[in-house]
Amino acid sequence: QIALEEGGKEPTVEELIKIIEAVKAEGIKAIFAEPQFDIKQLEAITKELGVEIILVDPVYFEEYVTHIKNFALSLKEALNQIA
């Protein structure tokens, strides 16, 4: 995991260089970002590196996971009843 922002502060030029080098060295193909934050710097980095940005909203993540688990349990019960 590589953080672009720490403590709500944008990275310095030196930190950006380290991030770019780490992305190249690790062969990272996608970067996850939160839609609540400004991603202009991230877009510049990903464009240069050919890396995709995937927006993930942690505000709704737990709710989403709970919904998927409940759906899976309901589906399992339904399949057990008809089998």
Residue pairs with C-beta under 8 A, 6 or more apart in sequence:
2 19
2 22
2 23
2 26
2 28
4 11
4 19
4 31
4 33
4 41
4 42
4 45
5 11
5 37
10 41
11 19
11 41
16 41
16 45
19 45
20 45
20 48
20 49
22 28
23 31
23 45
23 49
23 51
24 49
28 51
29 51
29 52
30 51
30 52
30 53
30 54
31 42
31 45
31 46
31 51
31 52
31 53
31 54
32 53
32 54
32 55
32 56
33 39
33 42
33 53
33 54
33 55
33 56
34 55
34 56
34 57
34 58
35 55
35 57
36 57
36 59
39 53
42 53
43 53
45 51
46 52
46 53
